Each structure stands twice: as structure tokens, then as C-alpha cells.
């Protein structure tokens, strides 16, 4: 396990470049900071400040080395590195009237999806004729803010969760950029743009995160009612739900075909197994930090604790690696077929790289 601190501000989102030598983070503001790996730490090399309000999501296209960001200013930008080592933005025509909440590149990096409070998803692609990024909207039957997104491995299907307590799978086939129609999947055969492939209503909780399995046949999600859920399209779309005794999870990811990692307000990463019949079982907590003995606390440490933990009491420090809610987990090394390292960021301003093996 490796642990790094980026100050006292919460890290709301982060994204890695292809070889994991650079990371983009947003410190809960309108800025995105680019850091380069230097020795055993990180050195800030560039600040993206095109957004005028808080950045809500970042994704880094590893192969094409492009970054996409979105924020509460209702905008999204695609950032490209120029010859001077500077990141330059291109505005995306989202056509939304509410905050953009989440963004994610497709597996082939030829398009990306943006969720928003406008009760729609913008599927964005580059239009060469006009040299800009345009979007198509998926609206029906979304009835509330889209909170999370994840792509199916086939580059066409998109899973999303929203605050109307529903998880949906849509087709995002864009004939303008895709050479041929996609093959049918267990989710369905009709792949026209915006077609609703699946819809699941959860039992009393808005959706915080969704994640497709490595083969794309299963979709997992976590809700605000502290449940973990999995739907299996290859098994008559059966849904399995497990209610946990923990505080709500904010993020989840498959690490192999039968295991999930979740994290959230309990400040810990937890591993669950998903059996072939859909049964979800708790396996273990990934790591627990040893509690430090109380001692004399400097004025600087006291004020940092007030910012990060809303307390000045050294005894109230948690015996967890993260000292506040985990906001995001991302794959560091490997794929969903077999993940060997994960990264997590949280409200405590920390980045932690975890060994899964």
C-alpha cells in the first residue's frame, strides 16, 4: 500500500494517465491539478482552470492521452497536450441546463458520456467537419439526476444510475462514428441510439455508482440505503441485493469476475464475492491502520485535523487508512478481469494505492 496527501482539501475525483506516471485530481474546486510522479512523491506540473464552478468528474483516455472534465458550470472540456507541455481545452457542446455530474470515456476512446442534473445523458463525439465535440441526448425514461456511469466492454452499451432509484442500461450506437452495428448481447438485440435495454428499480436508495463486469454480462451498483446489488443479464436479468450494516457506499468496482470492491462513508475499502448464482458475500476489509498513540499536537496539525476531520481531538482519529469518506476508486494496474492494484481518493485529501493480490 502507498499513501499520498494532496493537502487538506477533499479530493472529489481523480484519473490516471496510461502508464500511471501522472494523475489528475480536483481539490473540490473549479480547478484540476496535474501531478507527475517524482521519486516517492508527486510534483504539480499544471493547473487546469477553465471551469468556473466545481469540477465533478475527470476521466483520462490512456491511449489518446486526452482528458475530459465536467463540472457544475454545465460545461465539459476535452484537454489535449500541446508541444509546449501545456494542456489546452476544447469546449464540448453539451446543451444542458443543469450541472454535469459525471463523465467517462468509452473503451475505444472515440466518444464519452456525460451525466447531468438535466435528467439526461449526453453522448459526445468529435465532428471533424466543424472541429468540435458535439452531443446526442438520451432522455427517456430518465426522471432525475444521473449520478454515475459505466461502459460495457462492447463500446456501445452504457450503464447509469440516478436519483430516481433506478439503474438503466442504454444503447449509445452512433452511426456517424461507428463503422458497423454492434452484435447482440444478453442485454438485448435492438441497438439503436437511446434504446433502453434494461431498467431496475431499487428498494429505497438513490444510486451512487455502477460497474460492469469484465464480460459485460453483470452490472453492480451501490445505493444510499447501504445495499450492494448485481443484475445478471445472462441469467434472465435476475437481481441480487445484499443489505449491509455499514454506512452508504459511494463507489464500487469489479476486480475480477467474482469479486467487488466497495467504499464510502465508513472510510474503508471492503471486498465482496459474487457467486455464479448471484449471492453476494462479505469477504474482508482491505486494510486497517494502526491507531497512533496520543501525544502533543502542534498548532498546524490541529488546524489540519479541523479541516480534514472536523475535530481537533487526536483521540478521535479513525483506525482506518482514509480518515474521511472515500469518494472514488479506480483501477491502477490490470483490468476488471484481474486487478492487482486499485487507487482511492477521499474527503481527507489522500490518495491511496492498494495491492489486491
N, C-alpha and C positions, 0 to 999 in steps of 0.2 A: 504494500500500500504506500502511495505517495500523497502527501498533503501539502497544498499551497494556499496562501492567503493573498487576496487581492484588495485588502483594506477592510473598512468597517461597513461599507455599503453592501446591501444584498446583491447577489448575482442572480438576475432573473432568468437569464438564458445564456447558453454557450454553444459553440460549434468548433469542430476541429478541421484543419486542412488535411490533405491526403496522407502525408507522412507523419502527422502528429507532432510536427516541429513548431506549429503555430496554432494559436487559439484565439477566437473572437468571443468576447464577453460583453454583456451590457450591465453596468452597475446601477440598475434600477433608475435609469435616466434616459435622456434623449440621445446619449452617446453610445457608440460601440468602440471598444478598445481592442486593438490587435496586439498580441504578445508573441514574441519569439522565444523559443527555448534557449536558455543561456546557462550552461553549466547545470547546477542543481536547481535553478530558479527560472523566472520569466522576466523578460525585459519588454516594456511597452514601446512599440515602434510606430504606431499610427492611431489616430483618433478619428473615427467617422462621426460627423456631427450634422449630417444633412437633415435628420428628423428634427421636428420642432417640439415633439412630445415624447413620452416614454416609449422606448423600444420594447416590444412584447415578445419577439421571436427572431431567431437567427438560424440560417442554415448555410452550410458551405459545400458547394459542389466540388468534390475532390478531384475528379478527372479534368474538368474545365477550369478549375481554380477561380470560380465565381462565388461571391457571397450574396445572399438575398436577405434583406431585413424588412421588418414591418413594425408598425407602431400605432399608438392611439391617435396619431395625427391623421389617420385614414390613408396613409401612404405606404408604398413598398418601393424599395430601391434594389437594383442589381448592381453590385460593385465589382469592377474589373481593375486589375493591377496594371498600371501603365509602365512605360520604360524607365521612369524616374523613381520607381518603388513606391508610388502613391496610389491609393485606392480611389477610383473615380466612380461616382454614382450615375445610373441611368434610371429615370423615373418610370414606374410601371403604371399603366392606365388601369387602375382597379375599378373605378366607377362605383364606389361605395360611400355611404353617408354616415357610417359608424366606424368605430375603432377596428383596425385589423388586429386579430388576436393570435394568430399562429400561421407559420409558413413552412413549407417543406418541398425540397426538390424531388422530382420523380427519379426512380432508379437510373434511367438513361440520361438524366440531366437536360432533357430537351424541353421541359416545362416544369412549372411548380404550382402548388395550390396555396391559396391564402384564405383562411377562415376569418370571419368578422362578426361584429355585433349587428350587422345589417341583415342577418338571417339568410346568409348566402355564402357560397364558396366561389372564389374567383380562380379559374384555371387559366394560368398565364403562359404565354409562349411568345417567341420572338418573331416579329414580322419584318422580314428582310427588306421588303419594298420601301417601307417607311422608316426602317432603322429604329424601331422602338418595341417595347413589350406591351402586348395587348392582352385582354382577358375575355373569357366567356364565363357566364354566370350559371351556377347550379342553385336554384331557388326552392323549388317544390320538392318535398313537403316540409322543409326546414321551417320551424316556427319560433326559434330563439337563437341566441348567440352560439356560434360554432366555437368550441373551446380547444379542440385538438384534432390532429390529422395524422394519418399514416398511409403510405403507399403499399399496394400489393406488388409482389415481385414482377408481375407482367407489365408494369408501367402504365396500366390503364385503370384498374380498379383503385378506388380511394376510400379508406375508412375514415369516418369522422364521428365525433361525439359533440353533444351540445347541451345547453341548459334546459332543454325541453324534455330531459330524462331519456333521450333516445340515442341509440347508436345506429348509424346507417352506413351502407356500402353503395357507392355510386360508380357508374362508368364515366370516364373522362376522355373517351376516344375523340381526338381532334384530327379530323381528316386533313386539315391544312398542313400538318407537320408529320403525320404518321403514314408510312408507305402502304401498310396493309391492315385490314381489320383484324382484331385480336381473335385468338381461338377461344372457344367456350371454356368455362371453368366451373367448378362445383357451385359457384355463386350464381350462375345463370348463363344463358346464351346471348341474350339481346344486349349488345354493347354500344348502342347509340349514345351520343353525348347526353349526360344528365340522367340516364336511366337509373332508377332506384333498384338495385339488385337485392338488397336486404334491409330490413328495419327491425330493431329490437327495442322494446320498451323496458326500462329498468325499474326496479321497485323502490322508488323514492330517493333519488340522488342524481344531481347533475354530473356529467361525465368530465373527468379531469384529464385522462389520457387514454389513447388507444394504441394497439400494436399488433400488426400482422405477424403470424408465424413465418418461418423461413420458406415453407412451401406455399404460403398464402391461403391455406385452407381453413385456418383458425384465426379468429380475431379476439384479442383480450382487451379488457378495459377495466379501469378503476373508477369508482364513484365516490361522491361526497358522503354516502351512507356507510363508508368503511367496508365496502364489498369489493371482491375481485371476481370478474366474470369472463367466461370464454364461450364463444359460439363457434360451432364446427359445421362448416358448410358441406363437408364431405359426409356428415352423419345426420342427414335430414335437418340441418340447421338447429340441432339441439343446443340448448343454452345451459351452462352450469354456473351457479352462483355460490360463492362462499362468503359468509359474513364473518369478519374478523373482529377481535377485541381491541384493535388499535385505532388510533386517530386516522382520519381520512388520508388516503394515499393521493399524491399529486402526479405521480409519474410511474410508468411501467415499461418493461422491455423484455422480449424473449431473449434468452441467452443460449438456448438450444431447443430442439423440437419438443422437449418435455419439461422445460423449466422457465419460470418467470422471475424477474427481479422487480420489486416494487419499493417505493419510498415516498415519504411525505412528512406530515406534521409530527410524527414520532421521532424524526431526525435520524432514522436508521434505515439501511437497506435490508430487505428481507427476501429470502428465496422461497418460492413455492414450486412444487412439482405439479404437472398436469398430466394425468394418466391418459391412456388411449380411450377410456370410457368417459373422459371429461372430468373426472374427480380432481378437485384442487386441494392440495395438502400442504400445510406449512412444513418447511424443512429446517430453516435456521435463520438467525440473524447473521449478517455477513461479518460484522466486527463490532466489538465493544471496547471503547478506550478505557484505560485505567484512570480512576479519579485521582486528581492531584491533591496532595496534602495542602491544607490551608496554610497560608503564610502571609507575610507582609506584602501588600499590593501597592504598586506605585500609582500615582495620580493618573498617568497616561493609561495604564492597564484598567483602572477603574472606569474611566470615561469610554474606553473601547468596549468594555463589557456592557455599559449602559446602551451603547449603540447597537451592539450585536444581539444581546440577550435581554435587554430591558431590565437589568438588575445590576447592582454593584456588589452583591454578596458572592464572595468566592465559593462558599459552600453550596451555592445553588447551581454551579456548573454541572452539566449533564455528563454522565459516564458513557457518552457516545462520541464518535469521531466528529460528526457535524453537531454544532451547538444550537442550531435552529433548523427550521423546516427545510427539507430537501425539495428544490424546485424543479430539477431536471436530471435525468440520467441519459447518457449517450454511450454508444458503442465506441470504445477506444481502439481495441485490437480484435480482429476477427469479424465474423458476420453472425447473423441470427442463427445460422446452422451450428456455429460453435464460437462463442465469445470467450476470449481469455482475459480481457481487461475491459472494465467499464469506468466511466467518469461520472461524477456527480457534482452539482453545484447547489448552493443553498443561500438562505437568508443571512447566514453568518459570514458571507463573503469568501467562503472557502471553495476550492476545487480539490476533489479527492479522486485519485485514480486507484481503482480496486482490482486486485487479482482474483479472477473467478476460478482458476484451477486449484 
